[in-house]
Amino acid sequence: MASEYIKYQLRDVKPAEPPKPLTKEEKLRNWFDYHKWHLVIAAVLIIIAADLAHSAYVSARSVPDYQIAYVGTKTLPSDTVSALGAAAAAFGEDLTGNGEITVSVVQYVKNTEEAAGNEAVAGSNTASEIRLMADLEDCTSAFFLLEDPEAFEESYMVLQPLSDGRLALPFEEVPGLANADLGTYEESLITGETVSGESAELLTGLSLARRLPREGSENKNQEAYDAFWSKLTGGK
């Protein structure tokens, strides 16, 4: 009797059937299963790149061509600030290359009289002083709108004297601003009342000054700042 082993060796073995070809859907599913993490990583990288590009675009468009720092004891209404920036922009040029001419007016408000015994006002004064010092250190503002030019210069010593020796021009002597239609302002007080008036009247009594070029540093926009000042002030 043949052994079971010989029977096993002599068995009728049928060749295995070739695998059925995959359908398009199956091929696509297999490809996706194999590459899904690659796709996820690529999508994340694309999102990050798009976000960086958008942030750079927004940042580039939000940088003003010129900046004027207002330093005073009372906050200017937003209507007045907007009108002032728009009027000044008519005398500038597009320094950032974004197709627009913008003049930003930033406010540094410090009221030492109201700060006495008022922690909120004292804290606001401190924050304003810190912001102003950072502005002066970085030379962010090339021009200043001041309540008291002499006191400002005594504290910071950054103003460029005029040809006649004065530190600043009174607002009414700056034709680019005094002759502009700055419109009216309207402001709601914390008491619930609303006050309004002419922006030009509100700015009367302030003075416009320019900053000294920073010693030992190169400012690529200095010529443009000089031209802007000359146009704004009528060559003063």
CYANA upper distance limits for C-alpha pairs under 8 A (distance plus 0.5 A):
  2 ALA  CA      6 ILE  CA      6.89
  2 ALA  CA      7 LYS  CA      7.36
  3 SER  CA      7 LYS  CA      6.94
  4 GLU  CA      8 TYR  CA      6.63
  5 TYR  CA      9 GLN  CA      6.84
  6 ILE  CA     10 LEU  CA      6.65
  7 LYS  CA     11 ARG  CA      6.48
 22 LEU  CA     26 GLU  CA      6.30
 22 LEU  CA     27 LYS  CA      6.64
 23 THR  CA     27 LYS  CA      6.71
 24 LYS  CA     28 LEU  CA      6.60
 25 GLU  CA     29 ARG  CA      6.59
 26 GLU  CA     30 ASN  CA      6.60
 27 LYS  CA     31 TRP  CA      6.61
 28 LEU  CA     32 PHE  CA      6.60
 29 ARG  CA     33 ASP  CA      6.62
 30 ASN  CA     34 TYR  CA      6.76
 31 TRP  CA     35 HIS  CA      6.63
 32 PHE  CA     36 LYS  CA      5.75
 35 HIS  CA     39 LEU  CA      6.82
 36 LYS  CA     40 VAL  CA      6.77
 37 TRP  CA     41 ILE  CA      6.68
 38 HIS  CA     42 ALA  CA      6.64
 39 LEU  CA     43 ALA  CA      6.57
 40 VAL  CA     44 VAL  CA      6.79
 41 ILE  CA     45 LEU  CA      6.75
 42 ALA  CA     46 ILE  CA      6.68
 43 ALA  CA     47 ILE  CA      6.72
 44 VAL  CA     48 ILE  CA      6.72
 45 LEU  CA     49 ALA  CA      6.60
 46 ILE  CA     50 ALA  CA      6.57
 47 ILE  CA     51 ASP  CA      6.62
 48 ILE  CA     52 LEU  CA      6.69
 49 ALA  CA     53 ALA  CA      6.63
 50 ALA  CA     54 HIS  CA      6.57
 51 ASP  CA     55 SER  CA      6.56
 52 LEU  CA     56 ALA  CA      6.61
 53 ALA  CA     57 TYR  CA      6.65
 54 HIS  CA     58 VAL  CA      6.63
 55 SER  CA     59 SER  CA      6.43
 56 ALA  CA     60 ALA  CA      6.51
 57 TYR  CA     61 ARG  CA      6.81
 58 VAL  CA     62 SER  CA      6.56
 59 SER  CA     63 VAL  CA      6.90
 60 ALA  CA     96 THR  CA      7.93
 60 ALA  CA     98 ASN  CA      7.79
 61 ARG  CA     96 THR  CA      8.41
 61 ARG  CA     98 ASN  CA      6.47
 63 VAL  CA     96 THR  CA      7.89
 64 PRO  CA     96 THR  CA      8.05
 64 PRO  CA    101 ILE  CA      8.06
 64 PRO  CA    102 THR  CA      5.64
 64 PRO  CA    103 VAL  CA      6.22
 64 PRO  CA    104 SER  CA      6.41
 65 ASP  CA     92 GLY  CA      8.42
 65 ASP  CA     93 GLU  CA      7.98
 65 ASP  CA     94 ASP  CA      6.87
 65 ASP  CA     95 LEU  CA      5.83
 65 ASP  CA     96 THR  CA      6.59
 65 ASP  CA    101 ILE  CA      6.75
 65 ASP  CA    102 THR  CA      5.91
 65 ASP  CA    103 VAL  CA      6.51
 65 ASP  CA    104 SER  CA      8.43
 66 TYR  CA     92 GLY  CA      8.44
 66 TYR  CA    102 THR  CA      7.16
 66 TYR  CA    103 VAL  CA      5.28
 66 TYR  CA    104 SER  CA      6.85
 66 TYR  CA    141 SER  CA      7.86
 66 TYR  CA    142 ALA  CA      7.71
 66 TYR  CA    225 TYR  CA      8.38
 67 GLN  CA    103 VAL  CA      6.04
 67 GLN  CA    104 SER  CA      5.22
 67 GLN  CA    105 VAL  CA      6.38
 67 GLN  CA    106 VAL  CA      7.85
 67 GLN  CA    140 THR  CA      7.46
 67 GLN  CA    141 SER  CA      5.33
 67 GLN  CA    142 ALA  CA      6.76
 67 GLN  CA    143 PHE  CA      7.11
 68 ILE  CA    103 VAL  CA      7.76
 68 ILE  CA    104 SER  CA      6.68
 68 ILE  CA    105 VAL  CA      5.31
 68 ILE  CA    106 VAL  CA      6.89
 68 ILE  CA    141 SER  CA      6.01
 68 ILE  CA    142 ALA  CA      7.04
 68 ILE  CA    143 PHE  CA      5.22
 68 ILE  CA    144 PHE  CA      5.73
 68 ILE  CA    145 LEU  CA      7.24
 69 ALA  CA    105 VAL  CA      6.30
 69 ALA  CA    106 VAL  CA      5.53
 69 ALA  CA    107 GLN  CA      6.49
 69 ALA  CA    108 TYR  CA      7.64
 69 ALA  CA    141 SER  CA      6.39
 69 ALA  CA    143 PHE  CA      6.81
 69 ALA  CA    144 PHE  CA      5.18
 69 ALA  CA    145 LEU  CA      6.50
 70 TYR  CA    105 VAL  CA      7.27
 70 TYR  CA    106 VAL  CA      6.53
 70 TYR  CA    107 GLN  CA      5.31
 70 TYR  CA    108 TYR  CA      6.49
 70 TYR  CA    109 VAL  CA      8.34
 70 TYR  CA    144 PHE  CA      6.27
 70 TYR  CA    145 LEU  CA      5.04
 70 TYR  CA    146 LEU  CA      6.41
 71 VAL  CA    107 GLN  CA      6.75
 71 VAL  CA    108 TYR  CA      5.44
 71 VAL  CA    109 VAL  CA      6.34
 71 VAL  CA    110 LYS  CA      8.12
 71 VAL  CA    144 PHE  CA      7.86
 71 VAL  CA    145 LEU  CA      6.85
 71 VAL  CA    146 LEU  CA      5.66
 71 VAL  CA    147 GLU  CA      7.13
 72 GLY  CA    107 GLN  CA      8.50
 72 GLY  CA    108 TYR  CA      7.24
 72 GLY  CA    109 VAL  CA      5.68
 72 GLY  CA    110 LYS  CA      6.76
 72 GLY  CA    111 ASN  CA      8.25
 72 GLY  CA    146 LEU  CA      6.70
 72 GLY  CA    147 GLU  CA      5.79
 72 GLY  CA    148 ASP  CA      8.26
 73 THR  CA    109 VAL  CA      5.73
 73 THR  CA    110 LYS  CA      5.49
 73 THR  CA    111 ASN  CA      5.19
 73 THR  CA    112 THR  CA      8.48
 73 THR  CA    147 GLU  CA      8.29
 74 LYS  CA    109 VAL  CA      6.60
 74 LYS  CA    110 LYS  CA      8.04
 74 LYS  CA    111 ASN  CA      7.75
 75 THR  CA    107 GLN  CA      7.62
 75 THR  CA    109 VAL  CA      6.63
 76 LEU  CA     80 THR  CA      7.08
 76 LEU  CA     81 VAL  CA      7.11
 76 LEU  CA    107 GLN  CA      8.24
 77 PRO  CA     81 VAL  CA      6.89
 77 PRO  CA    185 TYR  CA      7.08
 77 PRO  CA    186 GLU  CA      7.82
 77 PRO  CA    187 GLU  CA      6.88
 78 SER  CA     82 SER  CA      6.59
 78 SER  CA    185 TYR  CA      8.22
 79 ASP  CA     83 ALA  CA      6.68
 79 ASP  CA    184 THR  CA      7.73
 79 ASP  CA    185 TYR  CA      5.61
 79 ASP  CA    186 GLU  CA      7.58
 79 ASP  CA    199 SER  CA      8.44
 80 THR  CA     84 LEU  CA      6.52
 80 THR  CA    182 LEU  CA      7.49
 80 THR  CA    183 GLY  CA      8.30
 80 THR  CA    184 THR  CA      7.73
 80 THR  CA    185 TYR  CA      6.42
 80 THR  CA    199 SER  CA      5.83
 81 VAL  CA     85 GLY  CA      6.73
 81 VAL  CA    105 VAL  CA      6.78
 82 SER  CA     86 ALA  CA      6.69
 82 SER  CA    105 VAL  CA      8.38
 83 ALA  CA     87 ALA  CA      6.60
 83 ALA  CA    182 LEU  CA      5.72
 83 ALA  CA    183 GLY  CA      7.69
 84 LEU  CA     88 ALA  CA      6.72
 84 LEU  CA    105 VAL  CA      8.23
 84 LEU  CA    177 LEU  CA      7.81
 84 LEU  CA    182 LEU  CA      7.03
 85 GLY  CA     89 ALA  CA      6.59
 85 GLY  CA    102 THR  CA      7.69
 85 GLY  CA    103 VAL  CA      5.40
 85 GLY  CA    104 SER  CA      6.36
 85 GLY  CA    105 VAL  CA      6.72
 86 ALA  CA     90 ALA  CA      7.42
 86 ALA  CA    102 THR  CA      7.82
 86 ALA  CA    103 VAL  CA      7.36
 87 ALA  CA     91 PHE  CA      8.45
 87 ALA  CA    176 GLY  CA      7.82
 87 ALA  CA    177 LEU  CA      6.99
 87 ALA  CA    180 ALA  CA      6.85
 87 ALA  CA    181 ASP  CA      8.34
 87 ALA  CA    182 LEU  CA      7.83
 88 ALA  CA     92 GLY  CA      7.70
 88 ALA  CA    103 VAL  CA      7.06
 88 ALA  CA    176 GLY  CA      7.32
 88 ALA  CA    177 LEU  CA      7.28
 88 ALA  CA    232 LEU  CA      7.57
 89 ALA  CA     93 GLU  CA      8.26
 89 ALA  CA    101 ILE  CA      6.40
 89 ALA  CA    102 THR  CA      6.13
 89 ALA  CA    103 VAL  CA      5.95
 90 ALA  CA    101 ILE  CA      8.36
 91 PHE  CA    176 GLY  CA      8.19
 91 PHE  CA    228 PHE  CA      6.41
 91 PHE  CA    231 LYS  CA      6.49
 91 PHE  CA    232 LEU  CA      6.59
 92 GLY  CA    101 ILE  CA      7.14
 92 GLY  CA    224 ALA  CA      8.38
 92 GLY  CA    228 PHE  CA      5.91
 93 GLU  CA    101 ILE  CA      6.33
 93 GLU  CA    224 ALA  CA      8.17
 94 ASP  CA     98 ASN  CA      7.66
 94 ASP  CA     99 GLY  CA      7.00
 94 ASP  CA    100 GLU  CA      6.39
 94 ASP  CA    101 ILE  CA      5.39
 94 ASP  CA    102 THR  CA      8.30
 95 LEU  CA    101 ILE  CA      8.13
 95 LEU  CA    221 ASN  CA      8.09
108 TYR  CA    128 SER  CA      5.76
108 TYR  CA    129 GLU  CA      7.70
108 TYR  CA    131 ARG  CA      8.03
108 TYR  CA    132 LEU  CA      6.92
109 VAL  CA    125 ASN  CA      7.33
109 VAL  CA    128 SER  CA      6.72
110 LYS  CA    124 SER  CA      8.05
110 LYS  CA    125 ASN  CA      5.33
110 LYS  CA    128 SER  CA      7.24
110 LYS  CA    129 GLU  CA      8.08
111 ASN  CA    115 ALA  CA      6.78
111 ASN  CA    121 VAL  CA      7.94
111 ASN  CA    125 ASN  CA      7.26
112 THR  CA    116 ALA  CA      7.39
112 THR  CA    122 ALA  CA      8.12
112 THR  CA    125 ASN  CA      8.11
114 GLU  CA    118 ASN  CA      7.20
114 GLU  CA    121 VAL  CA      7.13
114 GLU  CA    122 ALA  CA      8.49
115 ALA  CA    119 GLU  CA      7.29
115 ALA  CA    120 ALA  CA      8.18
115 ALA  CA    121 VAL  CA      5.42
115 ALA  CA    122 ALA  CA      5.08
115 ALA  CA    125 ASN  CA      8.14
116 ALA  CA    122 ALA  CA      7.82
118 ASN  CA    122 ALA  CA      6.67
119 GLU  CA    123 GLY  CA      6.45
120 ALA  CA    124 SER  CA      6.70
121 VAL  CA    125 ASN  CA      6.60
122 ALA  CA    126 THR  CA      6.81
123 GLY  CA    127 ALA  CA      6.77
124 SER  CA    128 SER  CA      6.60
125 ASN  CA    129 GLU  CA      6.63
126 THR  CA    130 ILE  CA      6.77
127 ALA  CA    131 ARG  CA      6.79
128 SER  CA    132 LEU  CA      6.61
129 GLU  CA    133 MET  CA      6.61
130 ILE  CA    134 ALA  CA      6.80
131 ARG  CA    135 ASP  CA      6.72
132 LEU  CA    136 LEU  CA      6.70
133 MET  CA    137 GLU  CA      6.55
134 ALA  CA    138 ASP  CA      6.63
135 ASP  CA    139 CYS  CA      6.33
135 ASP  CA    140 THR  CA      5.66
135 ASP  CA    141 SER  CA      7.01
136 LEU  CA    140 THR  CA      7.16
136 LEU  CA    141 SER  CA      7.72
139 CYS  CA    214 ARG  CA      8.09
141 SER  CA    211 ARG  CA      8.26
142 ALA  CA    210 ARG  CA      6.46
142 ALA  CA    211 ARG  CA      5.67
142 ALA  CA    225 TYR  CA      7.94
143 PHE  CA    208 LEU  CA      7.70
143 PHE  CA    209 ALA  CA      6.24
143 PHE  CA    210 ARG  CA      4.82
143 PHE  CA    211 ARG  CA      6.26
144 PHE  CA    207 SER  CA      8.49
144 PHE  CA    208 LEU  CA      6.17
144 PHE  CA    209 ALA  CA      5.56
144 PHE  CA    210 ARG  CA      6.50
144 PHE  CA    211 ARG  CA      7.96
145 LEU  CA    206 LEU  CA      6.92
145 LEU  CA    207 SER  CA      6.03
145 LEU  CA    208 LEU  CA      5.13
145 LEU  CA    209 ALA  CA      6.93
146 LEU  CA    152 PHE  CA      8.24
146 LEU  CA    206 LEU  CA      5.96
146 LEU  CA    207 SER  CA      5.68
146 LEU  CA    208 LEU  CA      6.89
146 LEU  CA    209 ALA  CA      8.04
147 GLU  CA    205 GLY  CA      7.54
147 GLU  CA    206 LEU  CA      5.42
147 GLU  CA    207 SER  CA      7.01
148 ASP  CA    152 PHE  CA      6.71
148 ASP  CA    206 LEU  CA      8.13
148 ASP  CA    207 SER  CA      8.22
149 PRO  CA    153 GLU  CA      6.56
149 PRO  CA    167 LEU  CA      7.06
149 PRO  CA    168 ALA  CA      7.07
149 PRO  CA    207 SER  CA      7.58
149 PRO  CA    209 ALA  CA      8.27
150 GLU  CA    154 GLU  CA      6.61
150 GLU  CA    167 LEU  CA      7.77
151 ALA  CA    155 SER  CA      6.77
152 PHE  CA    156 TYR  CA      6.63
152 PHE  CA    157 MET  CA      8.01
153 GLU  CA    157 MET  CA      5.01
153 GLU  CA    158 VAL  CA      6.90
153 GLU  CA    159 LEU  CA      6.80
158 VAL  CA    211 ARG  CA      6.21
158 VAL  CA    212 LEU  CA      6.15
159 LEU  CA    167 LEU  CA      7.16
159 LEU  CA    209 ALA  CA      7.25
159 LEU  CA    210 ARG  CA      6.36
159 LEU  CA    211 ARG  CA      5.13
159 LEU  CA    212 LEU  CA      5.86
160 GLN  CA    167 LEU  CA      7.22
160 GLN  CA    209 ALA  CA      7.94
160 GLN  CA    210 ARG  CA      6.31
160 GLN  CA    211 ARG  CA      5.89
160 GLN  CA    212 LEU  CA      5.14
161 PRO  CA    165 GLY  CA      6.08
161 PRO  CA    166 ARG  CA      6.20
161 PRO  CA    167 LEU  CA      5.14
161 PRO  CA    168 ALA  CA      7.68
162 LEU  CA    166 ARG  CA      5.84
162 LEU  CA    167 LEU  CA      6.50
162 LEU  CA    168 ALA  CA      7.42
162 LEU  CA    236 LYS  CA      7.84
163 SER  CA    236 LYS  CA      7.96
167 LEU  CA    209 ALA  CA      7.06
168 ALA  CA    207 SER  CA      6.20
168 ALA  CA    208 LEU  CA      5.84
168 ALA  CA    209 ALA  CA      4.93
168 ALA  CA    210 ARG  CA      8.06
169 LEU  CA    173 GLU  CA      6.60
169 LEU  CA    174 VAL  CA      7.23
169 LEU  CA    207 SER  CA      5.68
169 LEU  CA    208 LEU  CA      5.67
169 LEU  CA    209 ALA  CA      6.95
170 PRO  CA    174 VAL  CA      7.44
170 PRO  CA    204 THR  CA      8.35
170 PRO  CA    205 GLY  CA      7.19
170 PRO  CA    206 LEU  CA      6.54
170 PRO  CA    207 SER  CA      4.65
170 PRO  CA    208 LEU  CA      6.82
171 PHE  CA    177 LEU  CA      7.77
171 PHE  CA    178 ALA  CA      6.88
171 PHE  CA    203 LEU  CA      7.46
171 PHE  CA    204 THR  CA      6.39
171 PHE  CA    205 GLY  CA      7.10
171 PHE  CA    206 LEU  CA      6.10
171 PHE  CA    207 SER  CA      5.54
171 PHE  CA    208 LEU  CA      6.80
172 GLU  CA    177 LEU  CA      8.31
172 GLU  CA    178 ALA  CA      5.67
172 GLU  CA    204 THR  CA      7.13
173 GLU  CA    178 ALA  CA      7.50
173 GLU  CA    233 THR  CA      7.96
174 VAL  CA    178 ALA  CA      6.24
174 VAL  CA    208 LEU  CA      8.24
174 VAL  CA    232 LEU  CA      7.13
174 VAL  CA    233 THR  CA      5.26
174 VAL  CA    234 GLY  CA      7.79
175 PRO  CA    179 ASN  CA      5.80
175 PRO  CA    180 ALA  CA      8.24
175 PRO  CA    232 LEU  CA      7.16
175 PRO  CA    233 THR  CA      6.30
175 PRO  CA    234 GLY  CA      7.01
176 GLY  CA    180 ALA  CA      6.85
176 GLY  CA    231 LYS  CA      7.84
176 GLY  CA    232 LEU  CA      5.09
176 GLY  CA    233 THR  CA      6.62
176 GLY  CA    234 GLY  CA      7.94
177 LEU  CA    232 LEU  CA      7.79
178 ALA  CA    200 ALA  CA      7.53
181 ASP  CA    200 ALA  CA      8.50
182 LEU  CA    198 GLU  CA      8.13
182 LEU  CA    199 SER  CA      6.29
182 LEU  CA    200 ALA  CA      6.62
183 GLY  CA    198 GLU  CA      6.64
183 GLY  CA    199 SER  CA      6.52
183 GLY  CA    200 ALA  CA      8.09
184 THR  CA    196 SER  CA      7.45
184 THR  CA    197 GLY  CA      5.93
184 THR  CA    198 GLU  CA      4.88
184 THR  CA    199 SER  CA      5.71
185 TYR  CA    196 SER  CA      5.78
185 TYR  CA    197 GLY  CA      6.10
185 TYR  CA    198 GLU  CA      6.80
185 TYR  CA    199 SER  CA      6.48
186 GLU  CA    194 THR  CA      7.30
186 GLU  CA    195 VAL  CA      6.21
186 GLU  CA    196 SER  CA      4.75
186 GLU  CA    197 GLY  CA      7.41
187 GLU  CA    194 THR  CA      6.03
187 GLU  CA    195 VAL  CA      5.85
187 GLU  CA    196 SER  CA      6.77
188 SER  CA    192 GLY  CA      6.84
188 SER  CA    193 GLU  CA      6.32
188 SER  CA    194 THR  CA      4.86
188 SER  CA    195 VAL  CA      6.90
189 LEU  CA    193 GLU  CA      5.82
189 LEU  CA    194 THR  CA      6.49
189 LEU  CA    195 VAL  CA      7.94
197 GLY  CA    201 GLU  CA      8.21
197 GLY  CA    202 LEU  CA      8.20
198 GLU  CA    202 LEU  CA      7.00
199 SER  CA    203 LEU  CA      6.82
200 ALA  CA    204 THR  CA      6.79
210 ARG  CA    229 TRP  CA      8.40
213 PRO  CA    217 SER  CA      8.46
213 PRO  CA    219 ASN  CA      8.10
213 PRO  CA    222 GLN  CA      7.99
214 ARG  CA    218 GLU  CA      8.27
221 ASN  CA    225 TYR  CA      6.64
222 GLN  CA    226 ASP  CA      6.65
223 GLU  CA    227 ALA  CA      6.74
224 ALA  CA    228 PHE  CA      6.54
225 TYR  CA    229 TRP  CA      6.64
226 ASP  CA    230 SER  CA      6.69
227 ALA  CA    231 LYS  CA      6.68
228 PHE  CA    232 LEU  CA      6.52
229 TRP  CA    233 THR  CA      6.46
229 TRP  CA    235 GLY  CA      8.04
230 SER  CA    234 GLY  CA      6.14
230 SER  CA    235 GLY  CA      4.75
230 SER  CA    236 LYS  CA      6.77
231 LYS  CA    235 GLY  CA      6.71
